[in-house]
Amino acid sequence: MTHTLVLYYLVFLLPTESCRTLYQATSKSKEKVHARLHGVCEGVCTDNSQCTQPCPPDTQGNMGFSCRKKTWHKLTDTCRTLNALNIFESYSTIANHILNSKSISNWTFIPDRNSSSVLLHSVNSFARRLYIDKHPVDISDAFIHTMGITISGDNTEKNFTFSMRVNDTSNEVTGRVLISRDELRKVTSPSQVISIAFPTIGAILEASLLENVTVNGLVLSVILPKELKRISLIFDKISKSEERRTQCVGWHSVESRWDQQACKMIQENSQQAVCKCRPSKLFTSFSILMSPHILESPILTYITYVGLGISICSLILCLSIEVLVWSQVTKTEITYLRHVCIVNIAATLLMADVWFIVASFLSGPVTHHKGCVAATFFVHFFYLSVFFWMLAKALLILYGIMIVFHTLPKSVLVASLFSLGYGCPLVIAGITVAATEPGKGYLRPEACWLNWDMTRALLAFVVPALAIVVVNLITVTLVIVKTQRAAIGNSMFQEVRAIVRISKNIAILTPLLGLTWGFGVATVINDRTLAFHIIFSLLNAFQGFFILVFGTILDPKIREALKGRVASAKWSSRISENVSSEFSCHPTKGPS
């Protein structure tokens, strides 16, 4: 515990001490400035001429002067009484102690979860103040390595190469920073570039932020002149697993999180990843993330696509049957409203399946972010609509059995059903994307679906869906109790029979839908269990088939109407055949 407290205080002392030291250095240099304001440049002072002079003894840097009205005026002063490089070396030694791989577990006990981000930011800020003269800077420790050079527009391509040990083994991983010649041409005056490599801070950020991500390479900080907008980074992978996807990311210094928008993947294999990144005030540090474990089984893929094909065909058949028998099965008000619900359940699930396929064909949020957001929104909206239309059916039968059914006009009931079936899902899906997408927490890193690890956006689907399952089961129970106890008159007999049929339908479909998404939650919580994924894929893929069977085919009224349509079609066919045979037996004679 004592070690933890020391670690905690060191994290916050680092930026404080660095600022104090820099302030002292600046203050002392200012004292020197006042002693040499004018006339220090040799030669004739002509207007607009400039000169550069070295700093006084025991200081580093230089002073720039400009001639105005035949007097030398100081423009720039980089003189430092203290050697900032030596200070940074001491600073790096302290940071190296804190970043020791043996100290990583202690970061979980620090109350302020932002401490690791503060440490990263303070090291980067101090390095930004380093002054590099003609000689490159190379400060190497086991857990932090700093390199710096001076560049100009006429330089050829520049690069930094770091090779550091990770995970307390002899294995080393490499990280490279590449600045292209085209970028260097943008630099108008000599400038400095500094890069810092951290082999352990990625794991410290994971431990502090408690996010379900794994940093799979060195963390590389890059401090550039403002003219440089793009750099290439090459990361060796710590874990060489080919089953997991890799993302290029930048550390958002204000929001203290990894952000995919700072970088994009250029090339990847099992050993390395090449990223193109855009450094800025917000993004100075970069790395690669390894996505959470993804089960990619041929069995799962086969079940998913075959099941979805069967589901889509079943839903199209369901809607076709409803069109054929609509006039025969919607003669009473309650049966009309019931079939409105069935048609909309089938239609919304059909659209959800279509968008699910679209989302699965997108390669992920990194390369198709906008398409991924759109696909996820519609999948979320239409799957929610399925559940809310199931809720509408349950409330419909509850209204019909508990209250006198004809107290409200049909148009009011239909409007209420559509408001519930589409309005509520639209509000939930819209609020979810509006609340989480600006912070890039709407999507999962590895797939086009609602995020879980970062923002728990998936709860915007799971909570309403499971709540509706509970409400529907309670409703069915109430209806069963009510119909058994109540004395039913002849005038209400047909409507009560329709209500009972709806109740049976809900009693079967609701547990199936609930069970499906119960296993869906299980796959998120325990994503390594293949059995959960297979069961969820089976139930999810065959939902359309369930609706066709339990919502349409097993309904006796629909079967009766279908038989009538088939019999009518056969009768019409026979009549046509008879008429044709009559004409063929008695041909019409023309004029002679």
C-alpha positions in Angstrom: 0.0 0.0 0.0 2.9 2.3 0.8 4.3 1.7 -2.7 0.9 2.7 -4.1 0.8 6.0 -2.2 4.3 6.8 -3.4 3.2 6.0 -7.0 0.1 8.2 -6.6 2.1 11.2 -5.4 4.8 10.8 -8.0 2.2 11.0 -10.8 1.1 14.4 -9.6 4.5 15.7 -8.6 5.9 15.1 -12.0 4.0 17.9 -13.9 4.3 20.2 -10.9 8.1 19.9 -10.6 8.6 20.1 -14.3 6.6 23.3 -14.5 8.5 24.8 -11.5 11.9 23.9 -13.1 10.9 25.4 -16.4 9.6 28.6 -14.6 13.0 28.9 -12.8 14.9 28.5 -16.1 12.7 31.0 -17.8 13.0 33.5 -15.0 16.8 33.4 -14.9 17.0 33.7 -18.6 14.8 36.8 -18.4 17.3 38.4 -16.0 19.9 38.1 -18.7 17.6 39.5 -21.3 17.2 42.9 -19.6 21.0 43.4 -19.5 21.3 43.1 -23.3 18.4 44.8 -25.0 20.1 47.0 -27.6 23.2 47.2 -29.7 24.6 43.8 -29.3 24.9 42.9 -32.9 28.1 43.8 -34.7 28.1 45.7 -37.9 26.0 48.5 -39.4 22.3 48.6 -38.4 20.1 49.1 -41.4 16.3 49.0 -41.2 14.8 45.5 -41.5 18.2 43.8 -41.2 18.4 40.8 -38.8 21.1 39.0 -36.9 21.5 36.1 -34.5 23.8 36.1 -31.5 24.8 33.3 -29.1 23.7 33.3 -25.6 25.9 34.4 -22.7 28.3 31.8 -21.2 26.7 29.0 -19.1 23.5 29.3 -21.1 22.1 27.5 -24.1 20.1 28.8 -27.1 20.4 32.0 -29.1 19.0 35.5 -29.5 17.5 37.0 -32.6 17.6 40.8 -33.3 16.0 43.1 -35.9 17.0 46.6 -36.9 14.4 49.3 -36.7 15.2 53.0 -36.8 18.9 52.2 -36.7 18.6 50.4 -33.4 18.8 46.6 -32.7 15.7 45.3 -31.1 15.5 41.8 -29.7 12.9 39.5 -31.3 13.6 36.1 -29.9 15.4 34.7 -26.9 15.8 30.9 -26.3 18.6 31.3 -23.7 18.2 29.0 -20.8 20.3 29.2 -17.7 19.5 25.6 -16.7 20.2 22.8 -19.1 16.7 21.6 -20.0 18.1 18.4 -21.5 19.6 17.4 -18.2 16.4 18.2 -16.4 14.5 16.0 -18.8 17.0 13.2 -18.3 16.2 13.3 -14.6 12.5 13.6 -15.3 12.8 10.6 -17.6 14.5 8.6 -14.9 11.6 9.2 -12.5 9.0 8.4 -15.2 10.9 5.2 -16.0 10.5 4.1 -12.3 6.8 4.8 -12.4 6.3 3.0 -15.7 8.2 -0.1 -14.5 6.2 -3.2 -15.6 6.2 -4.4 -12.0 4.2 -1.4 -11.0 1.4 -1.8 -13.5 -0.9 -3.7 -11.0 -0.6 -0.8 -8.5 -2.3 1.6 -10.8 -5.7 -0.1 -10.2 -5.5 1.2 -6.6 -5.1 4.8 -7.5 -8.5 6.6 -6.8 -8.2 9.0 -9.7 -8.7 6.9 -12.9 -7.2 9.8 -14.9 -3.8 9.6 -13.4 -2.2 7.6 -16.2 -3.5 10.1 -18.7 -2.0 12.9 -16.6 1.4 11.2 -16.6 1.3 10.7 -20.4 0.3 14.3 -20.9 3.0 15.7 -18.5 5.8 13.7 -20.3 4.6 15.0 -23.7 4.3 18.5 -22.4 7.8 18.5 -20.9 9.3 17.0 -24.1 7.6 19.8 -26.1 9.8 22.3 -24.3 13.1 20.7 -25.1 15.5 22.7 -27.2 17.5 20.7 -29.7 20.6 22.2 -31.3 22.7 20.6 -34.0 23.1 17.3 -32.1 20.2 14.8 -32.0 18.7 13.9 -28.6 18.6 10.3 -27.6 17.5 9.5 -24.0 17.0 5.8 -23.5 15.6 4.0 -20.4 13.9 0.6 -20.1 10.4 2.0 -20.1 10.7 5.3 -21.8 12.8 6.3 -24.8 13.0 9.8 -26.2 14.6 10.9 -29.5 14.7 14.3 -31.2 16.2 15.9 -34.2 16.1 19.2 -36.1 14.5 19.2 -39.5 14.1 21.7 -42.4 12.2 21.7 -45.7 15.1 20.4 -47.7 15.5 17.2 -45.6 15.0 13.8 -47.0 12.5 11.4 -45.4 13.1 11.2 -41.6 12.3 8.3 -39.2 12.7 7.3 -35.6 13.0 3.6 -34.8 12.4 2.3 -31.3 13.0 -1.3 -30.1 12.0 -2.1 -26.6 11.2 -5.1 -24.4 7.7 -5.8 -23.2 6.0 -8.2 -20.7 9.3 -8.8 -18.8 10.6 -11.0 -21.5 13.6 -10.8 -23.8 11.3 -10.3 -26.7 11.5 -6.8 -28.2 8.9 -5.0 -30.3 9.7 -2.2 -32.7 7.9 1.0 -33.4 8.8 3.4 -36.2 7.8 7.0 -36.9 8.1 8.0 -40.6 7.8 11.6 -41.9 7.7 11.7 -45.7 9.6 14.1 -47.9 6.4 15.6 -49.1 5.4 16.5 -45.6 8.9 17.9 -44.8 8.6 20.3 -47.7 5.9 22.1 -45.8 8.4 23.2 -43.1 9.5 26.7 -43.9 12.1 27.1 -41.2 14.3 24.8 -39.1 12.1 23.0 -36.6 12.4 20.2 -34.2 10.7 16.8 -34.1 10.6 14.7 -30.9 9.2 11.2 -30.4 8.8 9.2 -27.3 8.2 5.4 -27.0 6.4 3.7 -24.1 6.3 -0.1 -23.9 4.2 -0.3 -20.7 1.9 2.8 -20.5 -0.6 1.1 -22.8 -1.2 -1.6 -20.1 -1.3 1.1 -17.4 -4.0 3.0 -19.3 -6.0 -0.2 -19.6 -5.6 -0.9 -15.8 -6.6 2.7 -14.9 -9.6 3.1 -17.3 -10.9 -0.4 -16.9 -11.8 -0.6 -20.6 -12.1 -3.9 -22.4 -9.3 -3.1 -24.9 -5.8 -4.3 -25.2 -2.9 -2.1 -26.5 -1.0 -4.4 -28.8 2.1 -2.3 -29.6 4.3 0.5 -28.3 2.7 3.8 -27.5 4.4 6.4 -29.7 4.1 10.1 -28.8 5.1 12.5 -31.6 5.7 16.3 -31.2 5.9 18.0 -34.5 5.9 21.6 -36.0 2.4 22.8 -36.8 3.1 22.5 -40.6 3.2 18.7 -40.5 -0.2 17.2 -40.6 0.3 13.5 -41.4 2.8 10.9 -40.3 3.2 7.1 -40.9 3.6 4.8 -37.9 4.7 1.2 -38.1 3.9 -1.0 -35.0 5.2 -4.5 -34.3 2.4 -6.5 -32.7 2.9 -7.8 -29.2 0.3 -10.5 -29.7 0.5 -12.1 -33.1 -3.0 -13.6 -33.0 -4.7 -13.5 -36.4 -8.1 -14.1 -34.9 -8.4 -10.5 -33.5 -8.8 -7.3 -35.4 -6.3 -4.4 -35.1 -7.3 -0.8 -35.0 -5.0 2.3 -35.3 -5.9 4.8 -32.6 -4.8 8.1 -31.1 -5.1 9.1 -27.4 -7.6 11.9 -27.0 -5.8 14.1 -24.4 -9.0 16.0 -23.3 -11.4 13.1 -23.0 -8.7 10.5 -21.9 -9.7 7.7 -24.3 -8.5 6.0 -27.4 -10.1 7.4 -30.6 -10.2 5.7 -34.0 -10.7 9.0 -35.9 -7.1 10.1 -35.4 -5.6 7.3 -37.5 -6.5 4.9 -40.2 -5.1 1.5 -41.1 -2.9 1.4 -44.2 -1.6 -2.1 -44.2 -1.6 -5.1 -41.8 -0.3 -8.6 -41.4 0.2 -11.0 -38.5 3.4 -9.3 -37.5 2.9 -5.6 -38.1 0.4 -2.8 -38.6 1.0 0.4 -40.6 -1.0 3.4 -39.6 -1.5 6.9 -41.1 -2.1 9.4 -38.3 -2.9 13.1 -38.0 -1.1 14.7 -35.0 -2.7 17.7 -33.4 -3.1 19.4 -30.0 -5.7 16.8 -29.0 -3.8 13.8 -30.5 -0.1 13.4 -29.6 0.2 9.7 -28.7 -0.7 6.8 -30.9 -0.8 3.0 -30.8 -2.7 0.0 -32.1 -5.5 -1.8 -30.2 -6.4 -5.4 -30.3 -10.1 -5.9 -30.3 -11.7 -8.2 -27.7 -11.8 -11.9 -28.5 -14.0 -12.6 -31.5 -15.3 -16.1 -32.2 -15.1 -16.5 -35.9 -16.4 -20.0 -36.6 -17.5 -21.4 -40.0 -20.4 -23.0 -38.2 -21.6 -19.6 -36.9 -21.3 -18.0 -40.3 -23.2 -20.9 -41.9 -26.0 -20.9 -39.3 -26.3 -17.1 -39.5 -26.6 -16.7 -43.3 -28.7 -19.9 -43.9 -31.0 -18.9 -41.0 -31.4 -15.3 -42.2 -32.2 -16.6 -45.6 -34.9 -18.9 -44.2 -36.1 -16.0 -42.0 -36.4 -13.5 -44.8 -38.3 -16.1 -47.1 -40.6 -16.9 -44.2 -41.4 -13.3 -43.5 -42.1 -12.6 -47.2 -44.4 -15.7 -47.3 -46.1 -14.4 -44.1 -46.8 -11.0 -45.6 -48.0 -12.6 -48.8 -50.5 -14.9 -46.9 -51.8 -11.8 -45.0 -52.4 -10.0 -48.3 -54.3 -13.1 -49.7 -56.6 -13.6 -46.7 -56.9 -10.0 -45.4 -60.5 -9.5 -46.2 -61.6 -12.9 -44.8 -59.7 -12.6 -41.4 -60.3 -8.9 -40.5 -64.1 -8.9 -40.3 -64.2 -7.8 -36.6 -62.4 -4.9 -35.1 -60.2 -6.9 -32.8 -59.1 -9.3 -35.6 -58.4 -6.3 -37.8 -56.1 -4.8 -35.2 -54.5 -8.2 -34.5 -53.5 -8.6 -38.1 -52.3 -5.0 -38.3 -49.9 -6.0 -35.5 -48.8 -9.2 -37.2 -48.1 -7.5 -40.5 -46.0 -4.8 -38.9 -44.1 -7.4 -36.8 -43.2 -9.3 -39.9 -42.4 -6.1 -41.9 -40.1 -4.7 -39.2 -38.3 -8.0 -38.6 -37.8 -8.3 -42.4 -36.2 -4.8 -42.5 -34.1 -5.7 -39.4 -32.8 -8.8 -41.1 -32.0 -6.9 -44.3 -30.0 -4.2 -42.4 -28.3 -6.9 -40.3 -27.0 -8.4 -43.5 -25.9 -4.9 -44.7 -24.1 -4.4 -41.4 -22.3 -7.8 -41.6 -21.0 -7.0 -45.1 -19.4 -3.7 -43.9 -15.8 -4.4 -42.7 -16.3 -2.4 -39.5 -16.4 1.1 -38.0 -12.8 1.9 -38.8 -13.1 1.8 -42.6 -16.9 2.4 -43.1 -17.8 4.5 -40.1 -20.8 6.5 -41.5 -22.2 3.4 -43.2 -21.7 1.5 -40.0 -23.5 4.1 -37.9 -26.5 4.1 -40.4 -26.7 0.3 -40.4 -26.5 0.0 -36.6 -29.2 2.7 -36.2 -31.6 0.9 -38.5 -30.9 -2.5 -37.0 -31.5 -1.1 -33.5 -34.6 0.7 -34.6 -36.3 -2.2 -36.5 -35.4 -4.8 -33.8 -36.9 -2.5 -31.2 -40.0 -2.1 -33.4 -40.5 -5.9 -33.4 -40.6 -5.8 -29.6 -42.8 -2.7 -29.4 -45.3 -4.2 -31.8 -45.4 -7.3 -29.6 -46.1 -5.0 -26.7 -48.8 -3.4 -28.8 -50.5 -6.8 -29.3 -50.3 -7.5 -25.6 -51.8 -4.1 -24.6 -54.5 -4.6 -27.3 -55.7 -7.9 -25.8 -55.5 -6.4 -22.3 -57.6 -3.5 -23.4 -60.1 -5.8 -25.1 -60.6 -8.1 -22.2 -60.4 -5.6 -19.3 -62.5 -2.8 -20.9 -65.5 -2.6 -23.2 -63.8 -2.9 -26.5 -65.8 -0.5 -28.6 -65.4 2.6 -26.5 -62.7 4.0 -28.8 -62.9 4.5 -32.6 -60.8 2.1 -34.7 -58.8 5.0 -36.2 -57.7 6.1 -32.7 -56.6 2.6 -31.8 -54.7 2.2 -35.1 -52.9 5.6 -34.5 -52.1 4.5 -31.0 -50.6 1.2 -32.2 -48.4 2.9 -34.8 -47.2 5.5 -32.3 -46.2 2.8 -29.9 -44.8 0.5 -32.6 -42.7 3.0 -34.4 -42.6 6.2 -32.3 -41.0 4.7 -29.1 -38.3 2.8 -31.0 -37.5 5.9 -33.0 -37.1 8.0 -29.9 -34.9 5.4 -28.1 -32.7 4.8 -31.2 -32.4 8.5 -31.9 -31.4 9.5 -28.3 -28.9 6.6 -28.3 -27.1 7.7 -31.4 -27.3 11.4 -30.5 -25.9 10.8 -27.0 -23.0 8.4 -27.8 -21.9 9.0 -31.4 -20.4 12.5 -30.8 -18.0 10.9 -28.4 -17.4 7.9 -30.7 -19.0 5.6 -28.3 -22.0 4.4 -30.4 -20.3 1.5 -32.2 -18.4 -1.6 -31.1 -14.8 -1.5 -32.2 -15.0 -4.8 -34.0 -18.5 -4.8 -35.6 -21.4 -2.6 -36.7 -23.5 -2.9 -33.5 -24.1 -1.0 -30.3 -21.1 -0.4 -28.1 -20.9 -2.2 -24.7 -17.4 -1.6 -23.2 -17.2 2.1 -23.4 -20.8 3.6 -23.2 -23.1 0.6 -22.6 -25.1 1.8 -25.6 -26.4 -1.8 -26.0 -28.5 -1.3 -22.9 -30.7 1.0 -25.1 -31.8 -2.2 -26.8 -31.5 -4.9 -24.1 -33.5 -3.0 -21.3 -36.6 -2.1 -23.4 -36.6 -5.6 -25.1 -36.4 -7.6 -21.8 -38.9 -5.2 -20.1 -41.4 -5.8 -22.9 -40.9 -9.6 -22.5 -41.8 -9.3 -18.8 -44.8 -7.1 -19.5 -46.1 -9.4 -22.2 -45.9 -12.5 -19.9 -47.7 -10.7 -17.1 -50.4 -9.6 -19.6 -50.9 -13.1 -20.9 -51.3 -14.3 -17.3 -53.9 -11.7 -16.6 -55.8 -12.5 -19.7 -55.9 -16.2 -18.9 -57.2 -15.5 -15.4 -59.8 -13.0 -16.6 -61.2 -15.3 -19.4 -61.5 -18.3 -17.1 -63.4 -16.3 -14.4 -65.6 -14.1 -16.5 -69.0 -15.1 -17.7 -69.0 -14.5 -21.5 -72.1 -13.6 -23.4 -72.8 -14.7 -26.9 -72.3 -11.2 -28.3 -68.7 -11.1 -27.0 -67.9 -14.8 -27.7 -66.3 -14.3 -31.1 -64.1 -11.4 -29.8 -63.0 -13.3 -26.7 -62.1 -16.3 -28.9 -59.9 -13.9 -31.0 -58.4 -12.5 -27.8 -57.5 -16.0 -26.6 -55.9 -16.8 -30.0 -53.8 -13.6 -29.7 -52.8 -14.5 -26.1 -51.6 -18.0 -27.3 -49.7 -16.3 -30.0 -48.0 -13.9 -27.6 -47.4 -16.7 -25.1 -45.4 -18.6 -27.6 -43.6 -15.7 -29.5 -42.7 -13.6 -26.5 -40.6 -16.3 -24.7 -38.9 -17.1 -28.0 -37.9 -13.5 -28.6 -36.9 -13.0 -24.9 -34.9 -16.2 -24.9 -33.2 -15.1 -28.2 -32.0 -11.8 -26.7 -31.3 -13.4 -23.4 -28.6 -15.5 -25.1 -27.6 -12.3 -27.0 -26.8 -10.6 -23.6 -24.9 -13.8 -22.6 -22.7 -13.6 -25.7 -21.7 -10.0 -24.7 -20.9 -10.9 -21.1 -19.2 -14.2 -21.9 -18.0 -13.8 -25.5 -15.6 -16.8 -25.4 -18.4 -19.5 -25.1 -19.1 -20.9 -28.6 -22.3 -22.6 -27.3 -23.9 -19.2 -26.5 -23.1 -17.8 -29.9 -24.5 -20.9 -31.7 -27.8 -20.8 -29.7 -28.2 -17.1 -30.2 -27.4 -17.3 -33.9 -30.0 -20.1 -34.3 -32.7 -18.4 -32.4 -32.0 -14.9 -33.9 -31.8 -16.2 -37.5 -35.0 -18.2 -37.3 -37.3 -15.5 -35.7 -39.0 -15.0 -39.1 -39.8 -18.7 -39.4 -41.2 -18.6 -35.8 -43.5 -15.7 -36.7 -44.7 -17.5 -39.9 -45.5 -20.7 -38.0 -46.9 -19.4 -34.7 -48.3 -16.1 -36.0 -49.8 -17.2 -39.3 -49.9 -20.9 -40.2 -51.2 -22.2 -36.8 -54.0 -19.7 -36.8 -57.2 -21.7 -37.7 -58.9 -18.6 -39.2 -56.0 -18.1 -41.6 -55.9 -21.8 -42.5 -59.6 -21.8 -43.2 -59.4 -18.6 -45.3 -56.5 -20.2 -47.3 -58.5 -23.4 -47.9 -61.3 -21.2 -49.1 -59.0 -19.3 -51.5 -57.5 -22.6 -52.8 -61.0 -24.1 -53.3 -62.2 -21.0 -55.0 -59.1 -21.1 -57.3 -59.8 -24.7 -58.1 -63.5 -24.0 -58.8 -62.6 -21.1 -61.1 -60.1 -23.3 -62.9 -62.8 -26.0 -63.5 -65.2 -23.4 -64.8 -62.6 -22.1 -67.2 -61.9 -25.7 -68.4 -65.6 -26.4 -68.9 -66.1 -23.2 -70.8 -63.1 -24.0 -73.0 -64.3 -27.5 -73.7 -67.8 -26.2 -74.6 -66.3 -23.8 -77.1 -64.2 -26.6 -78.6 -67.2 -29.0 -78.9 -69.5 -26.5 -80.5 -67.4 -24.3 -82.8 -69.0 -21.2 -84.2 -69.7 -21.4 -87.9 -68.8 -18.5 -90.1 -70.8 -17.3 -93.1 -70.8 -19.5 -96.2 
